[in-house]
Amino acid sequence: MTDQEQFQKKGLQHLRRIENELEDIKDRTGSPKRLFLNGMLYGAGAFVGGILAIIFGGWLLSIAGFIPGFAEIADIINAAIQSKAR
């Protein structure tokens, strides 16, 4: 076997390996419906996490005294929730 034939044989083996890896990746990702659902859930989680981070940050700042009005608003909301629960 000549050097060129060996080179071609190795190239063909490499291309087959790449094709097999691409098939594995395609099988792991799933259908477009699943990808869409995963994207929606990821987006919703990021949105809720961002809201919670903002609320937590505001609460910490109100405790530190940087946002003085935030504590009064939290007390009003807490009183309204407790009055509805009774």
N, C-alpha and C positions, 0 to 999 in steps of 0.2 A: 504494500500500500504506500502510495506516495504521500509526501507531506501535505499536498493540497487536498487529497482525499481524506486524510486524517483531520485536517482543519475543517473541512465540510461536514464530516461526521460529528465532530465536537460541536460545531455550530448548530447542527440539526438537533442534537441532544439538548443543547441549551435552550433552543426554541421550544422544544417539547416540555421542558421543565417550566418555562415561563407560562406556557399555555395551561399547564396543570395548576399552577399557582393562581392564575387569573380565574380559572373555573372554581377553585376553592374560595376565593374572595367573593365571587358572584353568588355562590351557594350560601355563604355566611351572612351576606347583607339582607337577603330575603326579597320579598315582593315590594313593589312601589307603595302599596297600601300600608305595609308595615313601616316602611321608611317615613311615610307621611305621618303616621301616628306617632312614631318616635320623635319626629321633629316637633309636632304639636305639644307633646308632653314635655319635651325639653324646654320649649318656649314658655309654656305655662309655669314650669318649675322656676325658670329664671325670673319670670315676672313676679311670682309670689315671693321668691327669695329676695328680690330687690325691694319689694314693699316692706317685708319684715326687717330688712337691714336699715331702711330709712326710719321705720318706727323705732327700732331699737336704738339707733343713733340719736334720734330726737329725744328719746327717754333719757339716755345717758347725758346728753347735753343739758336737759332740764334739771337733772340731779346735780350736775356740776354748776348750775346757775347761769349758763350761757343763754338759755331760752326761758325767761321767767314766766311767760304766759302759758307755756305748754303744760305745766303742772295743774293750773286751774282748769284747763280744758279737759285734762284727764280725769280730774275729780268730778266734773259735771257729767262726763260720759259714764263714769263708774256709778254715780248716784242714779242716773237714769236707768242703767242696767239693773241695779239692785231694786229699784222701785217697780220695774216690770216683772221681776222674778217673784215678788210677793203677791 
